[in-house]
Amino acid sequence: MRPRPITFEPQQEQQSLASHFDLLNLIEKLADAIENGARDQHFDALVSELTSQFEKCQQLLNTIAGSLSSKNVTVESQKCKLEETEQLLNQQRELMSSYRKSLEGLIRPEP
C-alpha cells in the first residue's frame, strides 16, 4: 500500500494523517496476523510496512513542526515590527503636537 500524495491545500490539511497512510488498515491486518498466532513472511512484511508508514508520518510531522516554528518566528518578527512602528507613530504624534503648540504660540499675540 502506497500513501496517497499529500498536498498542503487548506482542505486537505484538515484530514487525519492516518487516512493518508492507511495506518488503520495495516494495523487491523497486523492484529489479524497476531491473532492467528503464526509469524510468517506476511507478518514480517506487515510489520515492515507499518514501520515504514510510521517513519513517513514522523517525517511529515517534523516538516509540519518546522513549518509552524518558522511561522511563529515570522509572527514574532511582525509583532516586533508592529511595536517599532507604534513607537515611531507615537513619537511623530508628540512632535506634531509640539510643533502645533509652537505655531500657536507664534500666531497668538501675547497679552
N, C-alpha and C positions, 0 to 999 in steps of 0.2 A: 504494500500500500504506500503510495506516494502522497506527500502532503499537497494540498491544493495550493496554487500560487497565492501569495499574500501580497496585497497591495494596501497601502495605507490611505485609503479613502475614508472619509468620515463614517459612512455606513458600515464598512467592514471592520473598523476599529472596535466597534461595539460587540462583535461576535467573539465568542469564547475561543481561547487558544486550543482547547481540546477539540473543538469542531474542525479546526484547520488541520489537525494532525491525526484525527480519528483515533485518539487515545482510548476512548471508551470501548470501541470495537476490539482493539488489541488487548486491553485488559480483560474483557469478557472472554476472549479466546484463550488467553493465558489461564484464567480462572478455570475454564473447562478442562484444559490440559492438566492442571494441578489436581482437579477433582478426579480425573481418570487415573491419576497416580503413576503414569508411565512417563519417564523422562526420555524423550527421543529427539531426533533431529528437528522435528516440528516444534517441540517445546523450546529447544535452544534457539531456533530461528525466531520464535515469538519474543523471547527474552531479548535477543539481539535487536530486533526491530523496535521493541518498546524502548530499549536503551537509546537507540539512535534517535527516536522521536523525542524523547525527553531531552537529549542533548540539543536538538534543533529548537525545542521550546526554550531551553535555557539561553541559547544564543539570541533568540528573538526577545526574550525578557531583558537580557543585557543591553540589546540595542535600544529597546524602549526606555530602559532606565537611563541610558546615556543621553537619549533624546530629551527626556524630562529634565535631566540635570542641566543640559545646555539651555533649555528653555527657561529654567529657573535662573541661570546666570544672566540670560537676556532680560528677564523681567527685573532682576535686581539692578542691572545696569540702567535700564529705562527708568526705574524708580529713582536712582541717583541723579540721572539727567533731569528728571522732573523736579526734584528737590533743588538742584542748582538753578534751574530756570525760575522757580518760585522765588528763590533768594534774589536773583537778578531783577526780577519783576518788582519785588518789594523795594529794592534799592532804587530802581527807576522811579517808583511812586514817591519815595522820600525826596529824591532830587527834584522831581517836578513840583512837589509841594513847597519845597524850599525856594525854588525858582519863582513860583507863583507869589509867595509871600514877599520876596524881594521886589518883584514887579509892582505889587500892590503898594508896597512901601514907597516906591519911586513915584507912582502915579498919584497917590493921595497926598495932598498937601498936608503938612504937619501943622496943627493949630498953634 
